[in-house]
Amino acid sequence: MLSLRGVSKSFGGNHVIQNVSLDFASGSLSAIIGPNGAGKTTLFNLICGTVPVDRGEILLNSQAVQGLPARQVARHGLARAFQVASLFPSFTPWQSFCAAAVPERLGVAGLFSGFPRTAGRRRADEVVALLELGAVAHTPVERLSHGDQKMVDIGIAICMQPRVLLLDEPTAGMGPEERRHMMETVRKLWQSTGLTVLFIEHDMDIVFSVAQDVTVLSYGAILARGTPAEVRSDPEVIRAYLGSYAEEGA
């Protein structure tokens, strides 16, 4: 569903992504890990089209999307939730989903049409149920907990009914219980929709308990890729990143 072929990106003399080639099968649930500065978020930016690649190809369902504007990449079936959610504070989750479900009716095009539209309302109801947000569906997002705001950001992404969903540190800033609830919801979402899900995460307990496969980046290059068990026991990964965590979990 998503393929990267020799993707590279430099900023000045800093080689942030170096010849990365990866394949993510349809319906897979994968994690990308690595130390700070490894290039994880930059890789997401390249996939989404918010940053142009220097070299290489990015294929979404066998169609090349590198070089396309981010909005066109989204229309090919890719959506992303961000590490820091950027939401309309006065909107409720339901209203946010109504807007995201019919983006062509926003802006100038929607000045003389009603909001929310019927298609948006239907999709908003579906996403509220899917993410179990019924209790806060009509509460302004500025009054929601950090965890619920992150969930709304994910809901906005899936309103577009993507084929591939990228999650940039979905549990960042959360306590243990919020992290558990978030990733359990992500797992249910993945199971119920068949989405191809790729997430960046620093919590190794979450990574090794949720992901089907794990890619480790180091200095912009692939250090290792495999099942959680394979990555966790890889000597190079232990030296470069996992350190004491691998010893404690052994």
N, C-alpha and C positions, 0 to 999 in steps of 0.2 A: 504493500500500500504506500509506503514511503521509502525512498531510496536516496542515498547520498553517494556521489561518485567523485572521489578526489577533491572534495570541497576544501578550499583554503581561503583565509582572510588575514590580511595584515593591516595594522594601523601604524603608518610610518615604518619604522624598522622592527616593530613588535609583531611577531608572527603568532596571532591569537588562535587561529585554527589552521592545522597543518595536515593537508592531504587526508581528510577524514572520509572514509567510505563505510556506510552502514546500510542495512536493510531491516525494515520493520514490517513484519507480515500483517496482513489484514486480521484484525481482531486480537492483536497482541497487546500485552501490558508490560511496558519496559521502563527501566529507570536509567538515568544518567547521573553518575556521581563523580566526585573529584574534589580536590582542595580548592579553596578560594582562588580565583584567577586562572582556573584551568580552562576556561572558555565555554562553560556550559550555557550560560545565558546568551553569549554571542552566537553559539550554534543555533539556539532557538530563533534568534533574530534573523539569521541567515535563512533558516527554513521558512519563516513567516514572510520574508521579503521586506522587512523593515530596515535591513542592512544588506547591501548588494555583495554577492560573492566576488572574489577576485578570480578564482578558477574553480572549475568543477561543475557538476550537474546536480540538481535536486529534482527528483521525479515524484509526483504525487499521482498514484494510480496510473503509472506509466507515462504520465504527461510531464514534460519539462516545465518547471515553474520558476527556475532561477531567472532573475532579471525582470520578473513581473512586479508591479506595485502590490503592496500588501493587500489591498482590497480585492485584487484579482486572484491572488493566492487563496484568500478566504473563499471566494466564489468557486474555486476548484475543490473545496471541501476540507479546508484546514482552519481550525479555530484554536484560540489560545487564552488561557487564564494567566494572570500576571502575579508576580511575587507580591506586589503592592496593588491592591484593587483600586481602580479609579472609577468611582460611581457617582451618579447624581444624588447628592445627599437627601434631597426632599422626595425623591421617587421611592415608592415601595418596591420590594422585590417583584411583585406582580406587574407593576407598571414598567419596571426595567426590562422584564422579559417580553412584555407586549411590544416595546420599542425595538428590542433586538431581533424579534421574530420577523419583522417586516421593515428592514432598514431602508428599502427603496421608497417608503412613504415618509421618511424623515426629511428634515431640511426644507428647502424651497419646494420640493415636490409635494410635501405634505401640508403646506400652509392652508390649503382650502379643502382638506379632507379631515374627517373625524378621527379622533384618537381616544381610545385604542380601536384599531380595526378588528373585524371579526376573526380573521386568521391569526392575528396577534393574540387575541384573548384565548383562543383555543390552545395555541402553543404555550402560552404562559401558564394556563391551568395544568397542562401536561408536565411542564418542567417543575412547577411547584410540587406536584405529587411525586415526581421522580426523585427530587432532592429532599423530600420530606420537610418542606419549608412552610407547611400550612399554618403553623402557629404564628409565624411572623410575616406571612405573605402580604399583609396590608399595613405593615409598620414601616415608616420611613427608614431607609437604610442607615441614616446618621444615628439612629437609636439602637441599631443592632450591635451584637457582640462582634469582636474581630473575626471569630470563626464563621459566624453567619454572613458577614460581609464577604469573606473569601468564597463562601458557598454561592452567594449571589453572583460573584464574578464568574464562577464556573457555569452557573445557570445561563448567564448572558452568552457565554461561548457556545453552549450546546443548543441554544435557541435556533441557531443557524443550521442545525441538523448536519454537522460536519461528519466526514469520514475519519478524520484524524484530529485528536484533541491533545494539545500540549499544555502541561501544567508546570508552571515555574514555581517550585518550592511551595506546594499547596498547604503545608503545615507551618510555614514560617511564622514565628511570633505567637504560637499557640502553646497552651499548657498540655500536659500528658493526655487528659481526657478529651480535649478538643482535637488533638492530633489523631487519637484513636477513632473518634467519630468521623472526622474528615476522611480518613483513608478507608474506613469501612463503607462510607457513602460512595467514594470513588470506585471501590471494588464492585459494589452493587450496580452502579451506573455502567461500568464496563461490562458486567455480566448481562445486564438487561438490554443493552443497546448494540453490542457487538462492535463498539468503537475501537479503533486503534489508538491506544493511549500511551503517551510518552511523558514521563515526569522527571523533574530534577528534584533531588531531595538530599538533605544532610543527615537526617535521622536514619542511622543504619538499621535499627530494629525494624523500622517501617519498610525500608528498601528490601531487606532480605526476607521479610514476611509477606510482602505484597507482589513484588515484581516477578515476572516469569524469566526475564533475562536482564542483565545489568551490564552497562558500558561504563568503563572508567576512563575519564579524560585526565591527562596530566600535561601541562604546558601546551595545550591545544592539540595534542595528538592522542590517539587511542592507546592506552596502556594495556587494557585487557577487555574482553567481553566474554560472557558466558552465563550459565545459570548462577543463582545466588550462591550455591555451595561452591562452585568452581571459582568464582571471583573472591569469595571470602577466604579461600585457602591459597590463593595465588601469592607466592612469595614477593613478587614485584609490587603487587597492590598493597600488601601488608607494609612493606618498607616505605612506599610512597604516600600512603593515605590512611589505611586502617589502623596500623600500629597496635596500640594496646587493646583496641576494640576486638580485634581478631583473637588476641590471646585470651581475653576475658570470656569470649564466646566459645572458645575451643572446648 
